[in-house]
Every structure is written in structure tokens, then in C-alpha cells.
Amino acid sequence: MARIGIDTGGTFTDFVRLGGEPGSGPCAVHKVLSTPDDPARAVLAGLAGIGALGTSDRLVHGTTVATNALLTRSSPPVAFLTTRGFRDILEIGRQDRPDLYALEPARPEPLVPRHLRLEVAGRIGVDGTVLEPLDEAAVARIAARLVRAGLRSAAVGFLHSFAWPAHERKAAAILRRAGLAVCASFEVLREHREYERFSTTVVNAYVAPVVSRYLGRLARAAGGGRLSVMQSNGGIVSWRACARLPARTVLSGPAGGVVAAREAGRAAGFPRVISFDMGGTSTDVCLIDGEARLATDLRIGGIPVALPAIDVHTVGAGGGSIARVDAGGALAVGPGSAGADPGPACYGRGGREATVTDAHVFLGLLPPDRFLGGRMALDAGSAAAAVSRLARRAGLSPRAAALGILRVAEATMERAIRVVSLERGHDPSDFTLVAFGGAGGLHGAALAAGLGMERVLVPPDPGSLSALGMARAAVVQDLSQAALGPLGPHLGGIRDALAARLSRSMAAEGIAGPRIDASLDLRYRGQSFEIEVPFDGGREAFEEAHERLWLSRHPGREVEAVSVRVRATGEVAAPPPAAWPRGGADGSRALLFSRRAAFPAGERETAFFDRALLRAGNRLPGPAVVLEPTGTTVVPPGFAARVDRLGNLLVERGGPEVRP
């Protein structure tokens, strides 16, 4: 049975089919234009294109449906039932100011309008004491009113239900009997902090109808294949399980890229990498120090989603990002994107605004007849016209405008990498940059130069790497539970109970004997933040982490537990990366042609190579451009590239500088 990874992006939908003989690597790579109005159309077209429609293959899908529903507020309305006096917590939120210097700071509108945030009498104290009985009759009246109003789903979040869910369980049962689809907070996130718990539960209830409808329709249309979905935590789960907790997929696509970048770095001998995934609409970056960090402070459109997610930082800079002149007369790029339709001007589909891709075409770095392996011809004349129009508005020459577009976009991406590295105590020069996505190889070397990094790794088929990560991903499930209080043996009981629940859940996914890992969120008593450490690490692991992060430790202060976290992983049998055919240092057999291309230091005679004809051991001095169907890699002056045993391009500083 083959495994097919499917990554839906803003511009393209990518497919990788793994199967066949062991060691064969990807046996099919395919790319189609995305269909944002209905992502399933592109998915089904791509499956048909690789002969996988109606087969028994396992499909692993990275979907943006939940994310788009949140960002566009396009899901049906949802109600929120909570403890009397707490209906406005979704609007009040916290006292932090994400945009510190905004003169008129604005909070995102809650997903649930105030008239659908409903209160009910009933309250359980922090110690489990019933301070006021639940008014079950009032819950029934509310349920009837919601059904009459045409609502189909509701979220329930009561005070202290992370530890004492009896009232929440009763209320959810009453609402379900009335015919409502219900998400209760004790089922979604059993952790303290009411705002984040309530918000995550509402998000889950809000996106559930859209996601379940989409996945169900896709599963039926795809035929006999077993459909799984990539989660934000870097693991996969069956589509039916995903439909119950769709909030776990809000970083579905980027997570697949991080999984693949981690594996590519490990296989090449570089366990410390920064993944750099540049697609058509956005760029995702993640620091991987052996493993990618999981975060629980994710925000989508300003709305908290406190479920485990790979710590990815996203900026609006992609190949389709539109360049413009801002109100101050400066050149700006993004976050607006030309998307898949009409796309950049060079796509010839009606786009007129200059984009990052148009700048590359204008500068000679993207040959118009070689895009997508020659399957899609680019319109160089339209690209030049778009760049020239922008140049006139900016008062620049067309070449300066094109180079400026690239530099502004790269500055945005540099800042993103600094967020996940320097701002968290890591020197980017200690890491290898793994560049992928359709446009990652075009900018990797320039970013490495700006960040002081010595090496860029560009895997084979970089534009489909996220889909490859999905095809190779393991089944992963997470559970957590609040455990506020001192350290003690009772924490082991909580861990074991969570592990037992996960083992049963994994068995339902067809995984027997999963690997179980546990961790603790710890803090000094009185602190408002916590640090995740291995379960058996205890106080010593916490204080070491505290000193590493905050340069201090306090041996005399009490350490308390906040939450117990357990993860179950079921590894999958996927073929290992294939060895690349070997050759000598001379890569001239892969030379396609030479022509002049523009770089910041001037025009250079530049060699263009076919990546499929390169061999392990080949060395390519810059300036050079390496072409393949899913991506393009630029080796600028001052860099050189070599091909390793797995076919990765290692673009390293120190190549000869060639004068114009």
C-alpha cells in the first residue's frame, strides 16, 4: 500500500507518492494549481494525475480548511454556554498588547457575538465543591432556543471544569439531546486558564462543521483510500478523529514541512537546522534543535488555540507576494498575494501587479520555458511590464525595482528567522538553513549571507517537501491535564491514566504498542509562566532550563507542577531516502545553458543546470542556477554548491566571486 502526501498551498497543491521497492524514495511527484474556492477540486485532480483516485492507498492530507475558516470567519455561527458572569471572557481576553506601539490597538472580534454568548447558573469551586447546582432546566431552554434560531453547534466552557467537569458534562448532554453538535472544554483542553481554554473550545466548535463536511466529501470522492490528516503537532490522525477535534489542524501544512526538514537534516548529518519554507503566499520558518519545539500559545488571526503545535513562525512573503509603493513612497512587498488566480503577472492569467516571482523572471533567474519542468510557460513580457509600472511609481529603474522587491521580501524573511533564533537565545550561525517550497531555493543563500549562516541545504524536489513530510509522518496523539500543586507521586498516576487513554485511542487508529512520552509543565510558585521539561527530569531539569532561558535559578523557591502532558507515537514504515548516483566533481554533464542574470553586485554570466542530471560529488561554483520541476535554486556569486550522497544541494559560502 502506497502513502500519498497532499499539501494544499495558497498557489499550488503538491502530491508525493511513496511506495514500491524499499529505498525507492518518492516514486511520483505532482503539482497542480490550487482551487481556493473548493480545495477538494485540486486534490482530486492531482490524485487522478498520479493514478491514485479510487485506489486503496493511504492519503495524508495537509489542509488549510480550518485555518481559512478562522481567518475569513466563514463558518456557520456557533453559540457559547458558560458559567454565569463569564460570558465576556472571550472579549476581555488578557491585558497584553501584542502591538505595543499601536496608537489605537484593536482586539480581534470574538468568534461568538455577545448575543450568542449565554450564561447559566451553576458553579463548582476550585476544590470541587458545588457552590451552586447547575440549572439544568435553563440549559434545556437555551438548547430549544438555539435550535429554533437555526443554530447547529455550540461550545460549552464552565469555570474549573478542567478539573471538575460534572456540570459541563451534564450541560453538553442536554444540548446534544436537543440535536446540537457540542464541543465541551473538558473534552478539548483540560488545562487551566479560562480564556485560552474557552477560546480553543470555541475555535473547535466553529471550524468543526466546515472541516467535517470537507473531509467527509473528500473521503467519499477519493474512493477506497484511507484518508488521514496532518495535525499541527507534526503527526497524523484519521479523518474521522480529525473531524472531532479539527482545531488540531490549524497549522496542518507547515507542520508537514517541518517534519520533512528535520528528517532531511538528520539524514544529511545536520541535526540542528532552521526550516525555511517559502511558497506562493507565505513563508514558514521553524528552529529545529534535534527536535522542533512544540508550543501551546498559538494564535490564528489573533484568536488563541492552546493545543500543541510545532512552533512555526509565518510571514506574508511568498512568490506571489505583491510589491507596491506605500504611503511614504517606500517599496513594500506583501502580505497581499496574487495567489493561484490570477497569480503573478508572468502566469499570463490577468495579473498586472509585480510580484516576487515576476522580479525573478525579469532578472533572468527564472527561465520562462523551464517553469514546472516546462509544463507551464511564463510570460516574460508581462513580468517586465509589471515591474516597469512599479518602477515608475517608485522612481526607480526597472532593474533596481526588481532587485528591491527581492531585498524587501528577504528582509521580511530574515526577521522571521531572527524571531525563532536570536529572540530565543539561539545563534543562527550554529544552524543549517533547510530551504524548500517552490521559492525557498531562490532566496536561501541570500538569507544565509544576511544571517551569518554558512550552509543552505536544498533537498530534492523542494517544492513538494511538505507533501513528502506528510507521507512519511507518524500517527501522533497528545493529551494533557492540569495538575496544579506541588511535585509528588500523584503526578505519575495522572501520567499513567493519560497514557492508558492514548493507548486505547491509538488502537482505534490501528496502532498497537505506541511509544509513550511524558513531560511536565513546571514553574516557581508565584510565576505566571511555566517551562516544559521531561517527566522524570524533576526540579533539576526545570532549574537548568530556567537558567538557560532566563539566566537565573532559585534553589530556595518552591517548584510546582502546572500540567502533565503525554504523547503517543506510532511509527510508520516508509522507505528510506534513496542514495543519489555518484559522479566526480565536474557537473558539466548537467549544464543546460549559460546566460547573463542580474544580482545585487551586477550582471554575471550564469550557468543553468538540470538537477536531474547532477550526481553526488558534483560541485557548482556560483553564480549558477539549478532547475527542477518543483523549485529553483540560486547559487549567487561568493557561494558554491555541492551534491551530497542523498542528492541534497549544499550551498555554502566561500565560492569564487566573478566580476561582471
Secondary structure as GFF3:
##gff-version 3
##sequence-region A 1 660
A	DSSP	beta_strand	3	8	.	.	.	ID=ss1
A	DSSP	beta_strand	12	18	.	.	.	ID=ss2
A	DSSP	beta_strand	26	33	.	.	.	ID=ss3
A	DSSP	alpha_helix	39	49	.	.	.	ID=ss4
A	DSSP	beta_strand	58	62	.	.	.	ID=ss5
A	DSSP	alpha_helix	65	72	.	.	.	ID=ss6
A	DSSP	beta_strand	79	83	.	.	.	ID=ss7
A	DSSP	alpha_helix	89	92	.	.	.	ID=ss8
A	DSSP	three_ten_helix	114	116	.	.	.	ID=ss9
A	DSSP	beta_strand	117	120	.	.	.	ID=ss10
A	DSSP	beta_strand	123	124	.	.	.	ID=ss11
A	DSSP	beta_strand	130	132	.	.	.	ID=ss12
A	DSSP	alpha_helix	136	148	.	.	.	ID=ss13
A	DSSP	beta_strand	153	157	.	.	.	ID=ss14
A	DSSP	alpha_helix	166	177	.	.	.	ID=ss15
A	DSSP	beta_strand	181	184	.	.	.	ID=ss16
A	DSSP	alpha_helix	185	188	.	.	.	ID=ss17
A	DSSP	alpha_helix	194	221	.	.	.	ID=ss18
A	DSSP	beta_strand	226	230	.	.	.	ID=ss19
A	DSSP	beta_strand	236	238	.	.	.	ID=ss20
A	DSSP	alpha_helix	239	244	.	.	.	ID=ss21
A	DSSP	three_ten_helix	246	249	.	.	.	ID=ss22
A	DSSP	alpha_helix	252	268	.	.	.	ID=ss23
A	DSSP	beta_strand	272	278	.	.	.	ID=ss24
A	DSSP	beta_strand	283	289	.	.	.	ID=ss25
A	DSSP	beta_strand	294	295	.	.	.	ID=ss26
A	DSSP	beta_strand	298	300	.	.	.	ID=ss27
A	DSSP	beta_strand	303	305	.	.	.	ID=ss28
A	DSSP	beta_strand	309	310	.	.	.	ID=ss29
A	DSSP	beta_strand	313	315	.	.	.	ID=ss30
A	DSSP	beta_strand	321	325	.	.	.	ID=ss31
A	DSSP	beta_strand	331	337	.	.	.	ID=ss32
A	DSSP	three_ten_helix	345	347	.	.	.	ID=ss33
A	DSSP	alpha_helix	356	363	.	.	.	ID=ss34
A	DSSP	three_ten_helix	371	374	.	.	.	ID=ss35
A	DSSP	alpha_helix	380	394	.	.	.	ID=ss36
A	DSSP	alpha_helix	398	420	.	.	.	ID=ss37
A	DSSP	three_ten_helix	422	424	.	.	.	ID=ss38
A	DSSP	three_ten_helix	428	430	.	.	.	ID=ss39
A	DSSP	beta_strand	432	436	.	.	.	ID=ss40
A	DSSP	alpha_helix	440	451	.	.	.	ID=ss41
A	DSSP	beta_strand	455	458	.	.	.	ID=ss42
A	DSSP	three_ten_helix	462	464	.	.	.	ID=ss43
A	DSSP	alpha_helix	465	472	.	.	.	ID=ss44
A	DSSP	beta_strand	475	486	.	.	.	ID=ss45
A	DSSP	alpha_helix	490	508	.	.	.	ID=ss46
A	DSSP	beta_strand	515	524	.	.	.	ID=ss47
A	DSSP	beta_strand	531	534	.	.	.	ID=ss48
A	DSSP	alpha_helix	538	550	.	.	.	ID=ss49
A	DSSP	beta_strand	559	570	.	.	.	ID=ss50
A	DSSP	three_ten_helix	588	590	.	.	.	ID=ss51
A	DSSP	beta_strand	591	599	.	.	.	ID=ss52
A	DSSP	beta_strand	602	610	.	.	.	ID=ss53
A	DSSP	three_ten_helix	611	613	.	.	.	ID=ss54
A	DSSP	beta_strand	619	621	.	.	.	ID=ss55
A	DSSP	beta_strand	624	628	.	.	.	ID=ss56
A	DSSP	beta_strand	631	635	.	.	.	ID=ss57
A	DSSP	beta_strand	639	643	.	.	.	ID=ss58
A	DSSP	beta_strand	649	653	.	.	.	ID=ss59
###
